[in-house]
Amino acid sequence: MRPPGRERGAGVPLRLLIEPGSYRCQNMGDVAMLQVAVNRLRRLWPGAELHVFTGDPAELARQCPGTIPLATLGRAHWLSGFRFTGEPSRSLPGAARWGDRRRSEVRRLALSLALRMRRRDPTPLHRFLSTLGSADLLVVCGQGSMGDATRAHAGTVLGTLELAMASGVPTAMMGQGMGPMEDSALRARAATVLPKVGLIALREGRRGTPLLQDLGVSPRRVLVTGDDALELALAGADSGPGWGLGVNVRISGNAGVAHDFLALLRPVVREESHRRAAPLIPVPIARGAAADATVLRELLGGDPEGSIDLDTPAKVVAQIGRCRVLLTGAYHAAVFALAQGVPVVALAETEYYRWKFEGLRDQFGPDCQIVALEEPDLPSRIRGALAEAWERAGTARDELRGTAAALAHQGRAAYQRLPELLPEAGVGSFAPERAAR
């Protein structure tokens, strides 16, 4: 039974709540997945209200015009004390407790009073509860956050899913990368929540499917679709083959790559560029704290071919289209490249990144090579992989693009399943428009 909220009658649009992979739209891979999710949901329900959790409403409006921002602050107030912290699972109350309307109302009033006493505005809290309580569907859109490397965000997502379920709101997770997940407390929370999600679409099945099975998720609720961002990148695949050597290096805690790696890599990329008369093309994906552009400026120096400050996924896709081969430490740079028929040499240090790249290799085959950074004689291994990729680039293009197109079709088909989660969604002028399969 849904708690009191807005009842949807004739002529009242669906209200969809979207959980993105990035709240400030600073990672172009996360933004691409959000843009694809928004477009697919709009095709299903042209008149729906699309509410998106965000920490930067202006940037959300720039990247996804027409969406409705929902501040993450209100949810943070509600989940304070409930957020996953690494303690045993009892540190989070179960759905039954959240579903108790009296307790929920008492908690809302108590939090509101506490905020006012601290001279803080309780409006975001009330708006969060109102929006979630009256939502027709919660969609966790494409991301790779359900694992040890991003456990804080995983806890927030799990808490939001559980609250939605307790409120009678259908849930779906689309374009998901799962794991690695070894932390016992996180696994316990995931095993409590994920089996109740209405539909989980995975971007790869090599690791994600067995993990979900271990967590007790029914195979009937799981689909494998490929990364949602493939659809956006395919739009840039109509240009001819590129000529440059694309480069990305991800220096971050999740990637496990230290700053001194640049000194090892710099002579390799410069020599390869000179040997092949190929310009070095920067491919920045992450902005903000990860600062791919800052790393690439230091690595490439001088005046690299193409812009080093790219602030939309479309700009990144266009720049990758000028590459014959891509050397990357960022997962979504590889996604954008493979979709356009550009072979990839992926640099992986942590298990988190190996899982990501292994999923792409399973889908795209030998044109997605993985070089582990702990391997001996690393410069020679990178040179060898680049030489192989350069040789294959002449014939790989059509096959890679065909694979990407097939995966994008599977992604669209997964979204066509969403109306099945809404028993009242097919009524009136907001009935879903099913695309031909």
RAJOWO-V527914 format. One record per backbone hydrogen bond with DSSP energy under -1.0 kcal/mol. NH is the residue of the N-H (numbers start at 1). CO is the residue of the C=O. Records with the same first field share a line. If there is no record, write none. Layout:
BEGIN
NH->CO  CO
END
This chain:
BEGIN
12->9
16->49
17->137
18->51
19->139
28->285
31->27
32->28
33->29
34->30
35->31
36->32
37->33
38->34
39->35
40->36
41->37
42->38
43->39
44->40
45->41
48->45
49->14
51->16
52->68
53->18
54->70
55->23
60->56
61->57
62->58
63->59
64->60
67->64
68->50
70->52
72->54
76->72
77->73
78->74
79->75
82->79
83->79
91->88
92->89
98->94
99->95
104->100
105->101
106->102
107->103
108->104
109->105
110->106
111->107
112->108
113->109
114->110
115->111
116->112
117->113
118->114
119->116
120->115
126->122
127->123
128->124
129->125
130->126
131->127
132->128
133->129
134->130
135->132
136->15
137->15
138->170
139->17
140->172
141->19
143->175
147->145
148->180
151->148
154->150
155->151
156->152
157->153
158->154
159->155
160->156
161->157
162->158
163->159
164->160
165->161
166->162
167->163
168->165
169->164
172->138
173->199
174->140
176->201
177->143
179->146
187->183
188->184
189->185
190->186
191->187
192->188
193->189
194->190
196->193
197->194
200->221
201->173
202->223
203->176
211->207
212->208
213->209
214->210
215->211
216->213
217->212
221->218
222->219
223->200
225->202
226->202
230->227
231->228
233->229
234->230
236->233
237->234
243->322
244->322
245->279
246->325
247->281
248->327
256->252
261->258
262->259
265->261
266->262
269->265
270->266
271->267
272->268
273->269
274->270
275->271
276->272
278->273
281->245
283->247
287->26
292->286
295->291
296->292
297->293
298->294
299->295
300->296
301->297
305->280
316->312
317->313
318->314
319->315
320->316
321->317
322->319
323->320
324->244
325->244
326->343
327->246
328->345
334->330
335->331
336->332
337->333
338->334
339->335
340->337
341->338
342->337
344->367
345->326
346->369
347->328
348->371
354->350
355->351
356->352
357->353
358->354
359->355
360->356
361->357
362->358
363->359
364->360
365->361
368->365
369->344
371->346
373->348
375->372
381->377
382->378
383->379
384->380
385->381
386->382
387->383
388->384
389->385
390->386
391->387
392->388
393->389
395->392
396->392
400->396
401->397
402->398
403->399
404->400
405->401
406->402
407->403
408->404
409->405
410->406
411->407
412->408
413->409
414->410
415->411
416->412
417->414
418->415
420->417
421->418
422->419
425->422
431->428
433->44
END
